[in-house]
């Protein structure tokens, strides 16, 4: 699996879990992880576009 596909999958999973759980701290951590993955995705997309 390519890194880009892996990151997309992780973003989707983290956001889905963050919406489903009741623990606010865990949800915030999952959202932060999703944001980190999105940032890496953007960096990879810029890198491959150049």
Secondary structure by P-SEA (a helix, b strand, c coil): ccaaaaaaaaaaaaaaaaaccccaaaaaaaaaaaaaaaaaaaaaaaaaac
